[in-house]
Amino acid sequence: MSQSASFCDKDPESLPLEEALRRILSQVQPSGGRETLPLKAAAGRVLADALHSALDVPPERVSAMDGYAVRFADLPATAPFRLPLAGKSLAGHPFAGALPEAQAVRITTGAVVPEGADTIIIQEVTEQQGGHLHVHEFPRAGQYVRAAGSDIQAGSTLLPAHTALSPAALGLAAAAGYAELSVVAKPRVAVFSTGDELVAPGHTAALGQIYDSNSSTLYGLLMRNGCDVDDLGIVRDTPEALDAAFVRAASADVIISTGGVSVGEADFVKDTLARHGRMQLWKIAVKPGKPLTFGVLDSGALFFGLPGNPVSGVVTFALFVRPALQRLQGLPPTQALSLPALCTDTLRKAPGRREFQRGILRSGPDGRLQVSTTGEQESHILSSLRQANCFVVLSEQSDGARPGDQVSVIPFSELGL
């Protein structure tokens, strides 16, 4: 549903999203840096080397339920029946010796199954009376016995190299006895905002000035993506100030600036990049976020010049910077999961660019996913990002959407937002 039947929001110099990302990733090589950390301190980091298990997990046969360990061959043909109790096997305190013939051992979940026992009778179908076990339902042979190595086998690969250390991955390493892990060094990222109109929070904003929100947003995104951040603050819109910022940041793995990459007369970032390295791309066919600059400094640092409008900066970070950070850490850049949802509002768009509109995704009364708009989609409206939980993705050819149309949405969680 276009704003104008004749208007087309297309710039022939802009690169399609996929081509821009391909060019960026072609310049990114995994970092060779690493460090060794205590197991729990490695949470959220990226594993440098593959982990192999030196033991079976569980190391012995254990019970999957609370009940009684028996030898199936000793049981009568049908229930009910009774067996003498020979003792207990508790988690951490196994039964000593082998199971006596035609007897039962009380056992708890996770406890070692005594030698000779091969079946667990759950306690819910039993009762104890005078040192005997009374069984009311006949068991299935071998039930509720977990084999040694049923989770992890000795010699197997626990985790391949360059695995993100999620809580489950940490637990797996702990189960195999690892107390410390070798992880990929964090990417070092230098960040600065450009603009004479900017003032840091905590200072007084004069007429015509605004507070710099981009560096705080970027700091949060970078921390979430496992980076060490060097905040260079606000850099003024002069060639000299930008030159000094590039020199100071040159030792980082990645440099990110916001603002100063458009076509204004005080936008010097692209010229500064040309003096310190080479520019790979400038404009992309995405809204918001068209004026994205990417290049490589002579020092080897990757440079991303993000748009100054706050929402544009977040969109371009999610689509282009985050995949580069993933590759730096040896991770395969993830393909964000796109979901179909029914649109509940009118979404306006002109054909020409792929558009990422802020939306609120929820489950409808019939269980199907529905998405509504956060309202105005201007790229300066940062408050809408806090309200939203997804992007509605409208293709280059799309002229918008109407209530009841099916649209594609990407949850923010898929983009690390």
Secondary structure, 3 states (H helix, E strand, C coil): CCCCCCCCCCCCCCECHHHHHHHHHCCCCCCCCEEEEEHHHHCCCEECCCEECCCCECCCCEECCCEEEECHHHCCCCCCEEEEEEEEEECCECCCCECCCCCEEEECCCCECCECCCEEEEHHHEEEECCEEEECCCCCCCCCEECCCCCECCCCEEECCCCECCHHHHHHHHHCCCCEEEEECCCEEEEEEECCCEECCCCCCCCCCEECCHHHHHHHHHHHCCCEEEEEEEECCCHHHHHHHHHHHCCCCEEEEECCCCCCCCCCHHHHHHHHEEEEECCECEECCCCCEEEEECCCCEEEEECCCHHHHHHHHHHHHHHHHHHHCCCCCCCCCCEEEEECCCEECCCCCEEEEEEEEEECCCCCEEEEECCCCCCCCCHHHHHCCEEEEECCCCCEECCCCEEEEEEHHHHCC
